């Protein structure tokens, strides 16, 4: 397997989460550090870890090894976050695609609009007194693209509880 494009230790991943949970949301869209973090009104998104891409090798073994590495990181982070903020809820992202919406112009608020295009579900914590939710998921934009361990932060009102 090729080297990971973006790797961070668990402590580094927790540091990113800790810095973004309290960071004010910007008034306009902005991107930081070559697509590792982007923000906008009411949200932040960060890539905590990214696998290799799969342009050259999409074999089952290669993809499964990358998935297992990211799932391991997600599991470790989930334990730490659960110890801080209680059990997460699993949120299905299908409804945010808008296929079942009576409004033909429905577009989910960010970061849900982005997440529903790359993942099927996410683990969500609602840290008390922050007015925000925090989600972790593994996403992939296309089969040739890297898998990404993503952290998403949104205003509490953008994700009904």
Secondary structure, 3 states (H helix, E strand, C coil): CCCCCECCCHHHHHHHHHHHHHCCCCCCCEEECCCCEEEECCEEEEEEEECCCCCCCCCHHHHHHHHHHHHHHHHHHHHHHHHHHCCCEEEECHHHHCCCCCCCCCCCCCCHHHHCCCCCEEEEECCCCCCEEEEEEEECCCCCCCCEEEEEEEEHHHCCC
